[in-house]
Amino acid sequence: MIFELIEDTTKLALIVACLYFALGAYVRRKQPAWSAPLEKRRLVVLLVLVLAVSAIKVSEDVLGGESGPIDEAILVFIRGHVPRMLTGFFEAVTFTGSFSVLFPLATATTAALLFARRRFEALLLSASVIIGAIVVYVVKTAVGRVRPALWETEWYWGSSFPSGHTLVVAAFATATVICVSRIWPAAHKFALWIALIWIFLVGFSRLAIGVHWPTDVLAAACIGAFLPLAMSVALELRRA
């Protein structure tokens, strides 16, 4: 298993490297005006490629049924090592990723950004959440993966793949970090840590209460973070 993980990681790294250099060659030849913005954000571009390739790889494993044994082993391990007294805590964490919390939070944040005349940031944040929600609905409907049934759990709408809570939280949190970085650069690290902790806790809570497989959460986190990062780069290139 360790050798397979190393092999897969190496393949993914090579794919990302090839895509990055191919993109650079295309920009230099066809879109020279994009060279400066992309060079300025090369780490973000690399991260976008890593997230996209990782999401595709995990999705392939899920659709091919290759992730089943590992998913179940991880879920059983979590069930056996997370104290039952923390169930209420993880249910509360899961609630922070629900529509009831995210919709008013995203709406209020977007309104505040518009009031402050930060149209770029308002567009990025609202589009990230809306597109994230659409992706969740479409992929859940298309894939139809059965949720875990290893122990009795609360019912949630839709199929298991991907984790909607994790994906939309990752989209909102990543977009928020980008907005904070543009408006208040000094708070970038603080916002980033808060976002990472929130995404991790929401994703882990879905596993702890037994309503998602680990690959559901991993793919959702990659897709959710990918959306605002890719859109921020695309919006900047459009303005170049």
C-alpha positions in Angstrom: 0.0 0.0 0.0 2.9 2.4 0.8 4.5 1.7 -2.5 1.2 2.3 -4.3 0.8 5.6 -2.5 4.3 6.7 -3.4 3.7 5.7 -7.0 0.4 7.6 -7.2 2.0 10.7 -5.6 4.9 10.6 -8.1 2.5 10.3 -11.0 0.3 13.2 -9.8 3.4 15.3 -9.3 4.6 14.6 -12.9 1.2 15.4 -14.3 1.0 18.7 -12.4 4.5 19.6 -13.6 3.7 18.8 -17.2 0.4 20.8 -17.0 2.2 23.8 -15.4 5.0 23.9 -18.1 2.4 23.3 -20.9 0.3 26.2 -19.6 3.4 28.4 -19.4 4.4 27.6 -23.0 0.8 28.3 -24.2 0.7 31.7 -22.4 4.1 32.8 -23.8 3.0 31.9 -27.3 -0.7 32.8 -27.5 -1.4 35.1 -24.5 1.7 37.1 -23.6 -0.3 39.6 -21.7 -1.1 36.9 -19.1 2.6 36.2 -18.4 3.1 38.8 -15.7 -0.1 38.0 -13.7 0.6 34.3 -13.9 4.2 34.7 -12.9 3.1 36.9 -9.9 0.6 34.1 -8.8 2.6 31.0 -9.9 2.2 29.4 -6.5 -1.6 29.8 -6.7 -1.6 28.4 -10.2 0.4 25.4 -9.0 -2.0 24.9 -6.1 -5.0 25.1 -8.6 -3.4 22.3 -10.7 -2.6 20.2 -7.7 -6.2 20.5 -6.4 -7.7 19.7 -9.8 -5.5 16.7 -10.5 -6.1 15.4 -6.9 -9.9 15.8 -7.2 -9.9 13.9 -10.5 -7.7 11.1 -9.2 -9.9 10.6 -6.1 -13.0 10.8 -8.2 -11.7 8.1 -10.5 -10.9 5.8 -7.6 -14.4 6.3 -6.2 -16.1 5.7 -9.6 -13.9 2.7 -10.2 -14.7 1.2 -6.8 -11.0 1.1 -5.8 -11.3 3.2 -2.7 -13.9 1.1 -0.9 -11.6 -1.0 1.4 -9.5 2.0 2.4 -12.6 4.1 3.0 -14.2 1.5 5.2 -10.9 0.9 7.2 -10.4 4.6 7.9 -14.1 5.0 8.9 -14.0 2.0 11.3 -10.7 3.3 12.8 -12.2 6.8 13.4 -15.3 5.2 14.9 -13.2 3.1 17.3 -10.9 6.0 18.4 -13.2 9.1 18.6 -14.8 9.3 22.1 -18.6 9.1 22.0 -18.8 12.2 24.2 -17.6 14.3 21.3 -20.5 13.3 19.1 -22.4 16.4 20.1 -19.4 18.6 19.3 -19.1 17.1 15.8 -22.8 17.5 15.1 -22.4 21.2 16.0 -19.4 21.5 13.7 -21.4 19.8 10.9 -24.2 22.4 11.4 -21.7 25.2 10.7 -21.4 23.7 7.2 -25.2 23.5 6.6 -27.3 25.6 4.3 -28.9 27.2 7.4 -25.6 28.7 8.4 -23.7 29.2 5.1 -26.5 30.9 3.1 -27.1 33.8 5.5 -23.4 34.1 6.2 -22.4 34.2 2.5 -25.3 36.6 1.8 -24.3 39.0 4.6 -20.6 38.9 3.7 -21.4 39.6 0.0 -23.6 42.5 1.0 -20.9 43.9 3.2 -18.3 43.7 0.4 -20.7 45.4 -2.0 -21.4 48.1 0.5 -17.6 48.6 0.9 -17.3 48.8 -2.9 -15.3 45.6 -3.2 -17.0 44.3 -6.3 -14.2 41.8 -7.2 -14.3 40.2 -3.8 -18.1 40.2 -3.6 -18.3 38.5 -7.0 -15.6 35.9 -6.1 -17.2 35.0 -2.8 -20.8 34.7 -4.0 -19.8 32.9 -7.2 -17.7 30.4 -5.3 -20.6 29.5 -3.0 -23.2 29.3 -5.7 -21.1 27.3 -8.1 -20.0 25.0 -5.2 -23.7 24.3 -4.4 -24.5 23.6 -8.0 -21.5 21.2 -8.3 -22.7 19.4 -5.2 -26.2 18.9 -6.6 -25.0 17.8 -10.0 -22.3 15.4 -8.9 -24.4 13.8 -6.1 -27.2 13.2 -8.6 -24.9 11.9 -11.3 -22.8 9.6 -9.1 -25.4 8.3 -6.6 -22.8 6.8 -4.2 -24.4 5.0 -1.3 -23.7 6.5 2.1 -21.9 4.5 4.8 -24.1 2.1 6.8 -21.5 0.9 9.3 -23.6 2.2 12.2 -26.8 4.0 12.8 -26.6 7.7 11.7 -28.8 10.7 11.1 -30.3 10.9 7.5 -29.0 13.5 5.1 -30.2 14.5 1.7 -28.5 13.1 -1.4 -25.8 10.5 -2.2 -22.5 10.3 -0.4 -20.2 11.7 -3.1 -19.0 14.4 -2.6 -19.5 15.8 0.9 -21.7 18.9 0.3 -20.9 20.4 3.7 -17.2 20.1 3.1 -17.2 21.3 -0.4 -19.2 24.5 0.2 -17.4 25.3 3.4 -14.1 24.9 1.5 -15.3 27.2 -1.2 -16.6 29.9 1.2 -13.5 29.7 3.5 -11.0 29.8 0.6 -12.8 32.7 -1.1 -12.8 34.5 2.3 -9.1 34.0 2.7 -8.5 35.5 -0.8 -10.7 38.5 0.0 -9.0 39.1 3.3 -5.6 38.9 1.6 -6.6 41.5 -0.9 -8.3 43.9 1.6 -6.2 43.4 4.7 -2.9 41.6 3.8 -1.6 41.7 7.4 -4.5 39.3 8.4 -3.7 36.7 5.7 -2.1 34.1 7.9 -4.7 34.4 10.6 -7.5 34.0 8.0 -5.7 31.1 6.4 -5.4 29.1 9.7 -9.0 29.7 10.6 -10.1 28.5 7.2 -7.9 25.4 7.3 -9.1 24.5 10.8 -12.8 25.0 9.8 -12.5 23.0 6.6 -10.7 20.2 8.5 -13.2 20.1 11.4 -16.2 20.1 9.1 -14.7 17.3 6.9 -13.7 15.3 9.9 -17.1 15.7 11.5 -18.8 14.1 8.5 -16.6 11.1 9.1 -17.0 11.1 12.9 -20.8 11.0 12.7 -20.5 8.3 9.9 -22.4 10.0 7.0 -19.6 10.1 4.5 -16.6 8.1 3.3 -13.1 9.7 3.6 -12.8 10.0 -0.2 -16.1 12.0 -0.3 -14.5 14.5 2.1 -11.1 14.6 0.4 -12.6 15.2 -3.1 -15.0 17.8 -1.7 -12.2 19.7 0.0 -10.1 19.8 -3.2 -13.0 20.9 -5.4 -14.2 23.5 -2.9 -10.8 25.1 -2.6 -10.1 24.8 -6.3 -13.2 26.9 -7.3 -12.4 30.3 -5.7 -8.6 29.9 -6.5 -9.3 29.2 -10.1 -11.9 31.9 -10.4 -9.6 34.5 -8.7 -6.9 33.7 -11.3 -9.4 33.8 -14.2 -10.8 37.1 -13.1 -7.4 38.7 -12.8 -6.4 37.4 -16.2 -9.6 38.9 -17.7 -8.5 42.3 -16.3 -5.0 41.9 -17.7 
